[in-house]
Amino acid sequence: MGINSKFDEYLTLHPGHDCFLLTTECEGQEIKMLSAFRSSALKSALQGQGAFKVLAVVPARQSHKISKQDRIETWDYVNSVYFGPERDMKNFPNPTQPAKHEPVRMGIVPQSWFDFMYPKTGVTGPYVLGGGLALWMMSKEIMVVDHYFWEIPSFWIMVYILCNHQKVGPQLTKWVAEKYEARKKVQFTRPINMMKDAEKANIAKLDRLIEETETIKHVHQAKKEGVEFQLEAAYRQRLQTAYQEVKKRLDYEVEKANTKRRFEQDHMVNWIVSSVTKSITPQQEKESIQVCIRTLKDLAAKQQLA
């Protein structure tokens, strides 16, 4: 089975695959071509090289999913190559869409065609060429003059009038420009701005989350210090409670000793007073009163003399 029939059979069974790995045999040695080619390019590359024998044709695409990080790295690499220092931006600049069309004649024919033919044919050359080409096509019945033929000149005349009329042309141009800007805004500008705003909001949210994750160590330190303060307050409260309990017990012992001593002192005084009172006879009491009276009289007399 040749390579063309092998490919045709595979493409018939798998029409969606356009990239393959070819395993061949060359001079008795099996060679695996690791490069991927499109079917037509591989056919043209291997045709006429009779030493090859097709052993198997398998799709080069793998079924595993490419991760998001791999896609980002591939995108960055492609951008670095496309916009790299080896890119000739002067001779091969990035394509841009002009704001307006190039100058035209007769409404639709580019001005550059007339400028290209002017040095050789003059001013009337392009018109003569166009008219002669139309006459030749009509003579050869390539362009048949039938009921639908007049749509072509009428269309050109309508376009010429619309584009060159002093009132209709500018108004039509303005209307088309407004419609274009409105469509551009709806289909391009507004969706991009919405996506930009959404991504900016996501970036701000992620920045906020990053800040929150960066402050988590300070939050942890604050919580740790708060727990330490609570433990210190509980320790001091327990220490104060122990001090108050010990003080209460000591105050109780002091009050107990004072009460005992005061009771003993009162008991001793009462006992002594009662004992002395019991030991004094009525005669001794009478003599003592008389002695006290004489003493008071002597003191009063001395006071009067002084």
C-alpha positions as CSV (number, residue, x, y, z in Angstrom):
1,M,0.0,0.0,0.0
2,G,1.5,3.4,-1.0
3,I,1.7,6.5,1.1
4,N,-1.0,8.2,-0.8
5,S,-3.5,5.4,-0.4
6,K,-2.5,5.1,3.3
7,F,-3.2,8.8,3.9
8,D,-6.4,8.7,1.8
9,E,-7.7,5.8,3.8
10,Y,-6.9,7.5,7.1
11,L,-8.4,10.9,6.0
12,T,-11.5,9.1,4.9
13,L,-11.9,7.5,8.4
14,H,-10.7,10.6,10.3
15,P,-11.6,13.8,8.3
16,G,-10.9,16.0,11.3
17,H,-7.2,15.2,11.7
18,D,-4.8,17.2,9.6
19,C,-1.6,16.7,11.5
20,F,0.3,13.3,11.7
21,L,3.3,11.5,13.0
22,L,4.7,9.2,10.3
23,T,6.5,5.9,11.2
24,T,8.5,4.7,8.2
25,E,11.1,2.1,7.3
26,C,14.2,3.2,5.4
27,E,16.8,0.6,4.3
28,G,15.6,-1.9,6.8
29,Q,15.7,0.5,9.8
30,E,12.6,1.8,11.5
31,I,12.6,5.7,11.7
32,K,10.1,7.7,13.6
33,M,9.6,11.2,12.2
34,L,8.8,13.3,15.2
35,S,8.0,16.4,13.3
36,A,4.3,17.0,12.5
37,F,3.2,17.8,8.9
38,R,-0.1,18.5,7.3
39,S,-1.2,15.7,5.0
40,S,-0.7,17.5,1.7
41,A,2.8,18.8,2.7
42,L,3.8,15.3,3.9
43,K,2.6,13.8,0.6
44,S,4.5,16.2,-1.5
45,A,7.6,15.8,0.7
46,L,7.7,12.0,0.5
47,Q,6.5,11.4,-3.1
48,G,9.3,10.2,-5.3
49,Q,11.5,8.9,-2.4
50,G,11.0,5.2,-3.0
51,A,13.1,4.0,-0.1
52,F,10.3,4.7,2.4
53,K,7.7,2.2,3.5
54,V,4.7,3.4,5.6
55,L,4.3,1.4,8.8
56,A,1.8,3.5,10.7
57,V,0.1,6.8,10.6
58,V,-1.1,8.2,13.9
59,P,-2.4,11.7,14.8
60,A,0.2,13.9,16.4
61,R,-2.3,15.7,18.6
62,Q,-2.5,14.5,22.1
63,S,-5.7,14.1,24.0
64,H,-4.4,15.5,27.3
65,K,-5.5,19.0,28.3
66,I,-3.0,21.9,28.2
67,S,-2.8,23.7,31.5
68,K,-3.5,27.4,31.8
69,Q,0.1,28.1,32.8
70,D,1.5,26.4,29.7
71,R,-0.9,28.5,27.5
72,I,0.3,31.6,29.2
73,E,4.0,30.7,28.8
74,T,3.4,29.8,25.1
75,W,1.6,33.2,24.6
76,D,4.5,35.1,26.2
77,Y,7.0,33.2,24.1
78,V,5.1,33.9,20.9
79,N,4.8,37.6,21.8
80,S,8.5,37.8,22.6
81,V,9.3,36.4,19.1
82,Y,6.7,38.4,17.2
83,F,7.6,41.7,18.9
84,G,11.2,40.8,19.5
85,P,14.3,42.8,18.4
86,E,14.6,40.7,15.2
87,R,11.3,42.0,14.0
88,D,11.6,44.4,11.1
89,M,9.0,46.9,12.2
90,K,10.0,49.4,9.5
91,N,9.5,47.2,6.4
92,F,6.9,44.9,8.0
93,P,4.9,47.0,10.4
94,N,1.8,45.7,12.2
95,P,-1.3,45.9,10.0
96,T,-3.7,48.7,10.9
97,Q,-7.2,49.4,9.7
98,P,-7.3,52.9,8.0
99,A,-10.0,55.3,9.2
100,K,-11.1,56.0,5.6
101,H,-10.8,54.3,2.3
102,E,-8.2,55.2,-0.4
103,P,-9.2,57.8,-3.0
104,V,-11.4,56.3,-5.7
105,R,-12.8,57.4,-9.1
106,M,-16.3,56.7,-10.4
107,G,-17.3,55.7,-6.9
108,I,-15.6,52.3,-6.7
109,V,-12.5,52.2,-8.8
110,P,-9.2,52.9,-6.8
111,Q,-7.3,56.0,-7.7
112,S,-4.0,54.1,-7.6
113,W,-5.0,52.2,-10.7
114,F,-5.3,55.4,-12.7
115,D,-2.0,56.7,-11.2
116,F,-0.3,53.5,-12.3
117,M,-1.6,53.8,-15.9
118,Y,-1.2,57.6,-16.2
119,P,2.5,57.6,-17.3
120,K,1.9,55.1,-20.1
121,T,-1.7,55.8,-21.3
122,G,-2.4,59.3,-20.1
123,V,-5.6,60.6,-18.5
124,T,-8.0,58.8,-20.8
125,G,-6.2,55.5,-20.9
126,P,-8.0,53.8,-18.0
127,Y,-11.4,54.9,-19.3
128,V,-10.6,53.7,-22.8
129,L,-9.3,50.4,-21.3
130,G,-12.4,49.9,-19.3
131,G,-14.7,50.8,-22.2
132,G,-12.8,48.7,-24.6
133,L,-12.8,45.8,-22.2
134,A,-16.6,46.1,-21.8
135,L,-17.1,46.2,-25.6
136,W,-14.8,43.2,-26.0
137,M,-16.7,41.2,-23.4
138,M,-20.0,42.1,-25.0
139,S,-18.7,41.2,-28.5
140,K,-17.6,37.8,-27.2
141,E,-20.9,37.4,-25.3
142,I,-19.1,37.1,-22.0
143,M,-21.2,40.0,-20.8
144,V,-24.6,39.5,-22.3
145,V,-26.9,42.5,-22.7
146,D,-30.2,41.2,-21.3
147,H,-32.8,42.5,-18.9
148,Y,-30.4,42.3,-16.0
149,F,-27.5,44.0,-17.8
150,W,-28.7,47.5,-17.0
151,E,-28.3,46.8,-13.3
152,I,-24.6,47.3,-13.7
153,P,-24.5,50.8,-15.2
154,S,-27.4,51.9,-13.0
155,F,-25.6,50.8,-9.9
156,W,-22.4,52.6,-11.0
157,I,-24.4,55.8,-11.7
158,M,-26.2,55.6,-8.4
159,V,-22.9,55.1,-6.5
160,Y,-21.3,58.0,-8.4
161,I,-24.2,60.4,-7.7
162,L,-24.3,59.4,-4.0
163,C,-20.6,59.8,-3.5
164,N,-20.1,63.0,-5.5
165,H,-23.3,64.9,-4.8
166,Q,-22.6,68.0,-2.6
167,K,-25.6,67.4,-0.3
168,V,-26.2,63.7,-0.4
169,G,-22.6,62.5,-0.3
170,P,-21.5,64.2,3.0
171,Q,-24.8,63.3,4.7
172,L,-24.5,59.7,3.5
173,T,-20.9,59.6,4.7
174,K,-21.8,61.0,8.1
175,W,-24.7,58.5,8.4
176,V,-22.5,55.5,7.5
177,A,-19.8,56.8,9.9
178,E,-22.3,57.1,12.7
179,K,-23.7,53.6,12.0
180,Y,-20.2,52.3,11.9
181,E,-19.2,53.9,15.2
182,A,-22.4,52.7,16.8
183,R,-21.8,49.2,15.6
184,K,-18.1,49.4,16.6
185,K,-19.1,50.6,20.0
186,V,-21.7,47.8,20.5
187,Q,-19.6,45.0,19.1
188,F,-16.1,46.0,19.9
189,T,-15.5,49.0,22.2
190,R,-18.2,48.3,24.9
191,P,-17.4,44.6,25.3
192,I,-13.7,45.3,25.6
193,N,-14.3,48.1,28.1
194,M,-16.7,45.8,30.0
195,M,-14.0,43.0,30.1
196,K,-11.4,45.6,31.1
197,D,-13.5,46.8,33.9
198,A,-14.3,43.3,35.0
199,E,-10.6,42.4,34.9
200,K,-9.7,45.6,36.8
201,A,-12.3,44.7,39.5
202,N,-10.8,41.1,39.6
203,I,-7.3,42.6,39.9
204,A,-8.4,44.9,42.7
205,K,-10.1,42.1,44.4
206,L,-7.0,39.9,44.1
207,D,-4.8,42.7,45.3
208,R,-7.0,43.1,48.3
209,L,-6.8,39.4,48.9
210,I,-3.0,39.6,48.6
211,E,-2.9,42.4,51.1
212,E,-5.1,40.4,53.5
213,T,-2.8,37.4,53.2
214,E,0.1,39.7,53.8
215,T,-1.5,41.1,57.0
216,I,-2.4,37.6,58.3
217,K,0.9,37.5,60.2
218,H,0.1,40.8,61.9
219,V,-3.4,39.5,62.8
220,H,-1.8,36.3,64.2
221,Q,0.6,38.4,66.2
222,A,-2.2,40.6,67.5
223,K,-4.3,37.6,68.4
224,K,-1.4,36.0,70.1
225,E,-0.7,39.2,72.1
226,G,-4.5,39.3,73.0
227,V,-4.4,35.8,74.3
228,E,-1.3,36.6,76.3
229,F,-3.0,39.7,77.7
230,Q,-6.0,37.6,78.7
231,L,-3.8,35.0,80.4
232,E,-1.9,37.8,82.2
233,A,-5.2,39.3,83.3
234,A,-6.5,35.9,84.5
235,Y,-3.2,35.3,86.3
236,R,-3.3,38.7,88.0
237,Q,-7.0,38.2,88.9
238,R,-6.2,34.8,90.5
239,L,-3.2,36.4,92.3
240,Q,-5.4,39.2,93.6
241,T,-8.0,36.6,94.7
242,A,-5.3,34.6,96.6
243,Y,-4.0,37.8,98.2
244,Q,-7.5,38.7,99.4
245,E,-8.2,35.3,100.7
246,V,-4.9,35.2,102.6
247,K,-5.5,38.7,103.9
248,K,-9.0,37.7,105.1
249,R,-7.5,34.7,107.0
250,L,-4.8,36.8,108.5
251,D,-7.2,39.6,109.5
252,Y,-9.4,36.9,111.1
253,E,-6.5,35.6,113.1
254,V,-5.5,39.1,114.2
255,E,-9.1,40.0,115.2
256,K,-9.3,36.7,117.0
257,A,-6.2,37.4,119.0
258,N,-7.3,41.0,119.8
259,T,-10.7,39.8,120.9
260,K,-9.2,37.2,123.1
261,R,-6.7,39.7,124.6
262,R,-9.5,42.3,125.2
263,F,-11.7,39.7,126.7
264,E,-8.9,38.5,129.0
265,Q,-8.1,42.2,129.9
266,D,-11.7,43.0,130.7
267,H,-12.1,39.8,132.7
268,M,-8.9,40.6,134.7
269,V,-10.0,44.2,135.4
270,N,-13.4,43.1,136.5
271,W,-11.9,40.4,138.6
272,I,-9.4,42.8,140.3
273,V,-12.1,45.4,140.8
274,S,-14.5,42.9,142.3
275,S,-11.8,41.4,144.5
276,V,-10.7,44.8,145.8
277,T,-14.2,45.9,146.4
278,K,-14.9,42.8,148.3
279,S,-11.8,43.2,150.4
280,I,-12.8,46.8,151.6
281,T,-14.8,47.0,154.9
282,P,-17.4,49.6,155.6
283,Q,-15.1,51.3,158.2
284,Q,-12.2,51.5,155.6
285,E,-14.6,52.9,153.1
286,K,-15.8,55.5,155.5
287,E,-12.2,56.5,156.5
288,S,-11.2,56.7,152.9
289,I,-14.0,59.0,152.1
290,Q,-13.0,61.3,155.0
291,V,-9.4,61.3,153.9
292,C,-10.5,62.3,150.4
293,I,-12.7,65.1,151.8
294,R,-9.8,66.5,153.9
295,T,-7.5,66.3,150.9
296,L,-10.0,68.2,148.8
297,K,-10.4,70.9,151.5
298,D,-6.6,71.3,151.7
299,L,-6.4,71.8,148.0
300,A,-9.2,74.4,148.0
301,A,-7.5,76.3,150.8
302,K,-4.2,76.4,149.0
303,Q,-5.9,77.5,145.9
304,Q,-7.5,80.5,147.7
305,L,-4.1,81.5,149.2
306,A,-2.5,81.4,145.9
